[in-house]
Amino acid sequence: MPIDLVSEPLNTRVAKEIRAEMARQGVTQTALAEVLGRNQAYVSERLTFKTPLTLEVVEEIADVLQVRVERLFPFDDRAPRRRRAS
């Protein structure tokens, strides 16, 4: 299922990419939580958009999954970029 890079918030897209990487590697939320020193509910809340992901948590997850953190940020050069307010 392609990720909608225009209408979904970045936090949602990152959580989806983390779940996709976990699936590719066969890593469960329980296993991820154990390595992070957290409980499964902690991981679930962040990967189901109930609690926002922080950059620190994304970095920790990238370390556990042994991927570069950039890989968990799905970008598409075709997607329009938001302009910052001046």
C-alpha positions, 0 to 999 in steps of 0.5 A: 500500500503506497504511503500518501505523502501529501495528506498524512502528517509526518509522524503518521508516515514515520510510524507506518515506515517503522511498522513496514521495516519491522515487518520486513525484518520480522520484528514484533512490537513485543520484541522491539519493546523488550530491546528498548526497555519499554513495554509493548503498550509504549511501542503500540501507542507510538506506532498506532498514532495515539502518542506522537513519536519523538526524534529520540524514539525514532533514533532508538528504533532505528538503532534496534532495527539497524537502519539509518534513521533517514530510512524511516522518514519517507520522502518523495521528491514529487510531493509538494513541500510546505513553505515556512511562514516568514 
